[in-house]
Structures are given as C-alpha cells and as structure tokens.
C-alpha cells in the first residue's frame, strides 16, 4: 500500500497483480490476502477483492463493488456501485451488475447478461443469453434465465 486507508496501512502487502495498472491509485480500492487481479483487469474507486477471488482479462470493478470467497470475473465483465460476488460465483462474457446486486452460492452469469437494482442470484442459478433482472428480483435453486428473458419487480424464480 502506498497510503493509509480503511484497515490498510502504507507498506502493507496486499494480494496479487499482474502489473501496476490493475489497481488504481485513486480512491481506496484494495486487493486483500490471496485475491488476484490479472491481465488487463482494472479496479477503481473503493472496490475490494478478498479470499482467493480472481479477476482477469478486461474485467472492471467500480464504486464500492466487492468480490469474496473464490468469486471469479473475466471476459470484459463489469461491476459497479455496491455490487457483490460471494461463494464461488462466476461472471463472464461481457456481463454487468450494478446498484446493490449480489451473486451467491455458485451462481453464474454470462453472455452479456445484466443485473441491477438490488437483484440477487443464489444456489447455482444461472443467467445467460442477454437476459436481465432488476428491481429486487431474485433467482434460487438451479433456476435459469436466458434468451432475452427479463425478471423484474420483486419477482422470484425457483
């Protein structure tokens, strides 16, 4: 670390980067313990990575987004605002999440899918094929959303 912020002190060692461009020096973004930011992936603002999470290719994290517990993001995917990934969830192929959205429990999104406005994915659920979910919608238990499908307004998919 080059400066003191949050629970990090100047001189602390963080996680792993491929090059100095992976981690912005503006804001308070940080890579903790064994997390890895590789290739041309970029972290900005106050985003964080922890617990063996991995970000690679041209993926980006912005705002106060966070990755924990073996989460993986690659293939030019993006996270914004207070979005969070946990528990081995994966996001790839130009997918995007923002506005307090969350992925848990091995959930997966790809193929330019988008999740926003407090939506969540749990229990091995999957989004792909340009699908979208927003406005507090939630997916559970091996459910799939695909082919330009939309889940919105407090809807739940099981």
C-alpha positions as CSV (number, residue, x, y, z in Angstrom):
1,X,0.0,0.0,0.0
2,X,1.2,3.5,-0.8
3,X,-1.1,5.2,1.7
4,X,-3.2,4.6,4.8
5,X,-6.9,3.9,4.3
6,X,-9.6,1.8,5.9
7,X,-7.8,-1.1,7.7
8,X,-4.7,-0.8,5.4
9,X,-1.5,1.0,6.3
10,X,1.2,2.3,4.0
11,X,3.6,-0.5,3.4
12,X,1.1,-3.4,3.8
13,X,1.3,-6.1,1.3
14,X,-2.0,-7.0,-0.5
15,X,-3.0,-9.7,-2.9
16,X,-1.6,-10.3,-6.4
17,X,-1.5,-8.1,-9.5
18,X,0.0,-8.7,-13.0
19,X,1.0,-5.0,-13.4
20,X,0.6,-1.7,-11.6
21,X,-2.3,-0.7,-13.9
22,X,-4.5,-3.4,-12.3
23,X,-5.1,-1.4,-9.1
24,X,-6.0,2.3,-9.4
25,X,-4.2,4.7,-7.0
26,X,-7.2,7.0,-6.9
27,X,-9.8,6.1,-4.3
28,X,-9.3,3.3,-1.8
29,X,-9.5,0.1,-3.8
30,X,-7.5,-2.8,-2.5
31,X,-6.7,-6.5,-3.1
32,X,-6.6,-8.5,0.1
33,X,-4.8,-11.7,1.0
34,X,-4.6,-14.2,-1.9
35,X,-7.0,-12.5,-4.3
36,X,-5.7,-11.9,-7.8
37,X,-6.2,-9.1,-10.4
38,X,-4.6,-10.2,-13.6
39,X,-4.1,-9.4,-17.3
40,X,-5.8,-6.1,-18.2
41,X,-8.4,-6.2,-15.5
42,X,-8.8,-3.0,-13.5
43,X,-10.0,-1.9,-10.1
44,X,-11.2,1.6,-9.4
45,X,-12.7,3.8,-6.7
46,X,-13.3,1.8,-3.4
47,X,-13.7,-1.7,-4.8
48,X,-12.2,-4.6,-3.0
49,X,-11.2,-8.3,-3.7
50,X,-10.7,-10.9,-0.9
51,X,-10.4,-14.6,-0.1
52,X,-9.0,-16.0,-3.3
53,X,-11.2,-14.2,-5.7
54,X,-9.9,-13.7,-9.2
55,X,-10.5,-11.0,-11.8
56,X,-8.8,-11.2,-15.3
57,X,-9.0,-10.4,-19.0
58,X,-10.5,-6.9,-19.4
59,X,-12.9,-7.0,-16.5
60,X,-13.5,-4.0,-14.3
61,X,-14.7,-3.1,-10.8
62,X,-16.0,0.4,-9.9
63,X,-17.6,2.1,-7.0
64,X,-17.8,0.1,-3.8
65,X,-18.1,-3.3,-5.5
66,X,-16.6,-6.4,-3.8
67,X,-15.6,-9.9,-4.6
68,X,-15.2,-12.6,-1.9
69,X,-14.8,-16.3,-1.3
70,X,-13.4,-17.7,-4.6
71,X,-15.6,-15.5,-6.8
72,X,-14.3,-15.2,-10.4
73,X,-14.9,-12.5,-13.0
74,X,-13.4,-12.5,-16.5
75,X,-14.1,-11.8,-20.2
76,X,-14.7,-8.0,-20.0
77,X,-17.4,-8.2,-17.3
78,X,-18.1,-5.2,-15.1
79,X,-19.3,-4.5,-11.6
80,X,-20.5,-1.1,-10.4
81,X,-21.8,0.7,-7.3
82,X,-22.3,-1.7,-4.3
83,X,-22.4,-5.0,-6.3
84,X,-21.1,-8.1,-4.6
85,X,-20.0,-11.6,-5.6
86,X,-19.6,-14.4,-3.0
87,X,-19.2,-18.2,-2.7
88,X,-17.5,-19.2,-5.9
89,X,-20.0,-17.3,-8.1
90,X,-18.7,-16.5,-11.7
91,X,-19.4,-13.7,-14.1
92,X,-18.0,-13.5,-17.7
93,X,-18.6,-12.7,-21.4
94,X,-19.4,-9.0,-21.0
95,X,-22.0,-9.4,-18.2
96,X,-22.7,-6.4,-15.9
97,X,-24.0,-6.0,-12.4
98,X,-24.7,-2.8,-10.5
99,X,-27.0,-1.0,-8.0
100,X,-26.5,-3.3,-4.9
101,X,-26.9,-6.6,-6.8
102,X,-25.5,-9.8,-5.4
103,X,-24.4,-13.2,-6.5
104,X,-24.0,-16.1,-4.1
105,X,-23.6,-19.9,-3.9
106,X,-22.0,-20.9,-7.2
107,X,-24.4,-18.7,-9.3
108,X,-23.2,-17.8,-12.8
109,X,-23.9,-15.0,-15.3
110,X,-22.6,-14.7,-18.9
111,X,-23.5,-13.8,-22.5
112,X,-24.0,-10.0,-21.9
113,X,-26.5,-10.6,-19.1
114,X,-27.2,-7.7,-16.7
115,X,-28.4,-7.5,-13.1
116,X,-29.3,-4.3,-11.3
117,X,-31.5,-2.5,-8.7
118,X,-31.0,-4.8,-5.7
119,X,-31.4,-8.1,-7.5
120,X,-29.8,-11.4,-6.4
121,X,-28.8,-14.8,-7.6
122,X,-28.4,-17.8,-5.2
123,X,-28.0,-21.6,-5.1
124,X,-26.4,-22.4,-8.5
125,X,-28.8,-20.2,-10.5
126,X,-27.6,-19.1,-14.0
127,X,-28.2,-16.1,-16.3
128,X,-27.2,-16.0,-20.0
129,X,-28.2,-15.1,-23.5
130,X,-28.7,-11.3,-22.9
131,X,-31.1,-11.9,-20.0
132,X,-31.8,-9.2,-17.4
133,X,-33.0,-9.0,-13.9
134,X,-33.8,-5.9,-11.9
135,X,-35.9,-4.1,-9.2
136,X,-35.4,-6.6,-6.3
137,X,-35.9,-9.7,-8.4
138,X,-34.2,-13.0,-7.1
139,X,-33.2,-16.3,-8.5
140,X,-32.8,-19.5,-6.4
141,X,-32.1,-23.2,-6.6
142,X,-30.7,-24.2,-10.1
143,X,-33.0,-21.8,-11.9
144,X,-32.0,-20.4,-15.3
145,X,-32.8,-17.1,-17.1
146,X,-31.8,-16.9,-20.7
147,X,-32.7,-15.8,-24.3
148,X,-33.5,-12.1,-23.8
149,X,-35.7,-13.0,-20.7
150,X,-36.4,-10.4,-18.0
151,X,-37.1,-10.9,-14.3
152,X,-38.3,-7.7,-12.7
153,X,-40.2,-6.1,-9.8
154,X,-39.8,-8.4,-6.8
155,X,-40.3,-11.5,-9.0
156,X,-38.6,-14.7,-7.8
157,X,-37.5,-17.6,-10.0
158,X,-37.0,-21.1,-8.4
